Structures are given as C-alpha cells and as structure tokens.
C-alpha cells in the first residue's frame, strides 16, 4: 500500500522538483506540492497525506504552528521537517510540536526516501550527529518544567490569577487591578509575594516560568489550578 506524501515548502520550485522525484517511487504517492506560507485560515485545508515534508526554515515560527496543526487533527499527519541546518534547539522545538523526523536539505534523496519509509512505519528519525544533544535538551527541559511546576504550585489562587493576567499581556499593575477588580496596592502585594515564592527578581522572570509550561494556562487564558 502506497504512502501518501505532501510536500510543503516556501520555495515552490523546490517543492515541485522534490515532489516529482519522490513520486517516481512505486511505494510512494505524492498527493501535492504546496507553497507555504500562503493566505487563508488553514494553509493545508483539504490536503490529505500520511506524511508531510515540511520546510523547517519558514519564518515567524510558521513551521511549528503548521506542524502542531496537521499532527493533532482527526487524521494526524506524520511530519518530517526539512532544513538547511540541524541545531539541537530547533530539533527539540519541532519534536515538541509533534514532528516525527528532522532531515537536512543537503542529505541525499536516498536518505530522505529511507526516512519517509521509516516514518510511515511509525519510526522517529533524527540526525545521528545531534542525537545526544537533542536527548540532553529534552531531559533537561523536562527537569526544568517539573521544577517550574513545583514553584508555580506554591502560589495562592489570587497570586496565580495575577501572574496569569501578566502572562496574557497585561502591561502593568493598574491593568491587572482593573481586570481582577482589586486595588493597585493589593496587586503590588501579590506580585511581591509570588516573586518571593518563585525565587525571581522581576515579574518578567516570573512570566518566563509560565512560558515553559503552556498547559499552565487553560484554553480561556486562565491559570489552571
């Protein structure tokens, strides 16, 4: 049974050439070659594939958002990120967006085909030279997240609400006070208390802790308790 592959790249010529070459394989069927980013609420609406070759060098974090979109739908697509480089930090970010593989664009076509077939079987593929660094970052990141969760759990409900307001873009104490129907003095007190519990020296540092754990805020933008 053929593996259905979609190619999505910011260079349309590259996408077309790569799609044409891959489509020559008997066990691979290319369902389309699209240029991204492109206008529209969903860049890949209506596209159907088992595996996507996605340009990991797209600007403004578009690749990460697209990867999360297509890999978490009703019919998730397995995403292979293609890039001109392979920095461990970028690979880890892609994995957290549910990418299943990372392949450099200067790798051979034979290698890419090998990865496509492996991914279709449920395998994960990473550059061997970066494997150790990627694993270290993943482990370190998990340890840091666990530490941050323990710190955030020390906050009272009101302190968490104040921090949530700031994490969602409230610019200053007055804005937080207005949103939570508190006095500015009370908000200032909560800020001092939560900074002490979190062991930080500024509210920017406190907000940064919440960025390490996106699930800390629920879908409505409130702190999860």
N, C-alpha and C positions, 0 to 999 in steps of 0.2 A: 504494500500500500504506500503510495507516494506521500512524502512530507510536503505540506503546502507552506511556502515561504513568501514573506512580504519584505521588500527592500525599501527602507525609508532613509533618505539622506538629503543634506542641504544642497548637494551638487547633483542636479538631475541627470547630467551626462554620466556621472559615476554610477548612479543608481541604475540607469538603463543598461550600461555595459555589464555591470556585475550581475544584474538580473538575467540578461541574455545568456551569459556564460553559465550560470548556475542552472538555468532551465534546460541546458543540454544534457544534464544528468537524468538517467532513466528513473531514478527513485526520488527525484525532487521536482516539484511542480511550483513554479513562481506564479503567485496569484496577482502580483502587481509590483510596480516600482513607482514610488511617490516622492515628491519633493517636500521636505519639511524644513522649517515651519511654513505653514500655509494658513490662510484665513479660514475662519469657521469655528463653531463651538467645540467640535471634536475633529482633530486633524485626520482621523482614520475611520470616521463613521462609515459603516458598511463594508469595511475591509475584513476579510476572513482568512486566517492563516493559523498554522500550528507554531511556526517560528517566525520571528521578526528580526531582521538585521537592521539595527537602529544606529544612526550616526551619533556617537557619544560626544562629538565635539560641537553639538548645537549650542548656540549662545543662550544666555539667560536661563540656564537650568531647564531648558525645554526638554532635553533628553530624559532627565529624571522624571519630570511630570508625565511625559508620554509613557515611559516605562511603567510607572505606577498605574496609569490608566488602563493600558492594554493587558497588564498581567494580573489585574484584580477584578476583571469583569465576569459576566456569566460564563463566557467561554475564554478563559485566560490564554494569552499567547506567551510562549517562551521567548524571552528577549535576549538576543546576542548583541552586545554593544560593540561597535566598530570605532576605533580611534587611532589617531596618529601617534599616541603616546600611551603609557600604561603606569601612571603614577598610582601607588597603592591607595592613597586617599581617595582618588576618583573611583577606583575599582570598588572600594568599600561602600562609597555612596551609592554606586549603581546596584550593588548587592542588596543594600537596604531598601532600594526601590524595586526589588524583586527581579532584577536582571539575573539570568542564569549563566551567562558567559561573557567574557571580555576578550576580544581579538584585535590585535593591531592591524591597521590597514596595510602595512608593509609585509605582512605574513603572506605566504604562498596561497594560491587558490586551493591547492590540495589540502592544506591545513584547515582552511575555512570550511571546506566541504566535510572534512573529518569532524570538525566541531559541530556543524549543523546536524550531522547524523547522530552524533553522541547526545546532543541536546534533545533531539527528537525521541531518544530512548530514555530521557529523564536524567541525563548526566549533567554535571556542572563543570565548566571549563574556565580556567584562569591561566594567565601567563606563568609558566613554571618559575621564571626568574623572580617573580614578585609574590609567589605563593606564601613564603614565610612572613614577609612584611604585611601582607593582607591579613593573614591569620592573627598576627600580633595586634594589629589595629582593631580587628573585630573583638578580640578578647579584652583588650584594654578599654575599648569603647563600652563593652558590656559591663565591665567592672565599674567604670565611671558612672554609667547610668544607674547601676544599683546603689552606688554611694549617693548620687543626687536624689534618688527616690527616698532614701532614708532621711536625708536632710529635709526634703520638702514635706515629708510626713510629720515632722516636728511642729509644723506651723498650725496655728489655730484656724478655724473656718474663716474668720474675718481676715486674718493675715493672708491666707491663700486667695481670698477674694480681691484684696488689694493688689497682690502680685499678679493675679490673672488680668486685672484691668491694665496694668502696665505692660504685660506681655502682649496684650491685644492692641496696644498703640496709644493708650492714654499718655499724654505728653508730660503731665506734671501733677502735683498733689491736688490742685484745685479741680482738675478734670476727674480724678479718682474720687474725690469727696462728693462731687456733684453726681457721679454715676452711682455711687453706693449710698447716697443720702447720709453722709457723715460730715462732721466738721473737719476742717483742714488740720486742726490740732490733733484730732483722733487719728487721721490718716498718717500724719507725721509720726505719731507714737507707734502705730502698727509697722510702719516702714523701719523704724529703728529696731523694733523687737525682732522682726523677721530677718533683718540683716545680721543681727547678733546670732540668731539660731542657725543661719546658713553659713556663718563664718566668712561673710563677704564685706567689702568696704564701700560698696556703692550699689544702687539699685540696678545699674546696668549689669553688674556681675550676677545679681540675683535673677534678673530676667534671663541671662545667658544659661543659667541652670535649667530653666524650663525648656529652652530650645533643644537640650539634649534628650528630652523625653516628650515628643509631640503628643503622646497619649495623655499627658498631664492635663491638657485642656480637652473638654468634650466637644462634640460637633457644634454646639451652640456658643463655643468660646468661653465656657465657664470652667473653673477649676474642678477636676474630678476628685471626689472625696472617698 
